[in-house]
């Protein structure tokens, strides 16, 4: 029976355990560049025993950033520091992953500790956001520009180029961000996509962009390396995207060669009522895993080793992704192993901490 510390093999890649670090925006970049904050932040999780350390949402274009402080991979100059980060993660016997993202209509916002409000497109550090339809996220915000066919082709090319840079930087896993009300989610949700062309209307049309982005990424990303997609499994809103839709989409993604669905939810409707509770999204990972017959990752208010282990042991998901709990305890995996009775490798520099201090 699989448990939290059993290895997981995807294609030619072995994950030493089922603990993955979820992408977490740090809003600490200038012009998309990673810096020492990102090195220490992400490197600490690798030291702490996680099998996979994922970067935050990494913009494939300047206009695809959520904020001016977002990490980016839209130019070759970004590769050098990202390569250093991936190399350090590898030195700690962990795998490095990168989440490729485009914020869509939720772009051009200030960083959270400065209020997080939309920056007007004509203001300093602001730009015009892009979306499937000219519908703003909230009534108080400036409406985005509706993408035309040329814009869509550019976005696909941006994802393809970003995947090539991710490979050059040494990442082991690419995850396409298709969740949380950002561009790709905006396309597949009927609540934000009002188009009447081949990218709007039917389920087939609304999911077209994501499937084409997968093709674009795979044109740069080797077939033997894992490819994940994060989705919002439901909009939590009547008339919106549903868990059954997510199963149908996941079947299509599996056919395209996607290896794992990272099952999140929400983010596309500002007024959605989300029933927050421990493991509130695990049911989606379980449903998609069983009905689409694809590997899944569970994420969302997973905070204890026992809870994480139960998710794996009961077959609800194949991996757990932790975010806030990792911020509270970057060494979650080391602690979890002790609490669950598993022996795992510690960094040599930390070995002395495994035993009671001598007098």
Secondary structure as GFF3:
##gff-version 3
##sequence-region A 1 359
A	DSSP	beta_strand	8	10	.	.	.	ID=ss1
A	DSSP	beta_strand	13	15	.	.	.	ID=ss2
A	DSSP	beta_strand	19	21	.	.	.	ID=ss3
A	DSSP	alpha_helix	36	47	.	.	.	ID=ss4
A	DSSP	beta_strand	52	59	.	.	.	ID=ss5
A	DSSP	three_ten_helix	62	64	.	.	.	ID=ss6
A	DSSP	three_ten_helix	76	78	.	.	.	ID=ss7
A	DSSP	alpha_helix	79	91	.	.	.	ID=ss8
A	DSSP	beta_strand	95	101	.	.	.	ID=ss9
A	DSSP	three_ten_helix	104	106	.	.	.	ID=ss10
A	DSSP	three_ten_helix	112	114	.	.	.	ID=ss11
A	DSSP	beta_strand	130	131	.	.	.	ID=ss12
A	DSSP	beta_strand	145	146	.	.	.	ID=ss13
A	DSSP	alpha_helix	149	169	.	.	.	ID=ss14
A	DSSP	beta_strand	173	178	.	.	.	ID=ss15
A	DSSP	alpha_helix	183	188	.	.	.	ID=ss16
A	DSSP	alpha_helix	203	206	.	.	.	ID=ss17
A	DSSP	alpha_helix	208	218	.	.	.	ID=ss18
A	DSSP	beta_strand	227	232	.	.	.	ID=ss19
A	DSSP	alpha_helix	243	256	.	.	.	ID=ss20
A	DSSP	beta_strand	260	264	.	.	.	ID=ss21
A	DSSP	alpha_helix	282	292	.	.	.	ID=ss22
A	DSSP	beta_strand	295	299	.	.	.	ID=ss23
A	DSSP	alpha_helix	305	313	.	.	.	ID=ss24
A	DSSP	beta_strand	319	322	.	.	.	ID=ss25
A	DSSP	alpha_helix	324	328	.	.	.	ID=ss26
A	DSSP	alpha_helix	332	340	.	.	.	ID=ss27
A	DSSP	three_ten_helix	348	354	.	.	.	ID=ss28
###
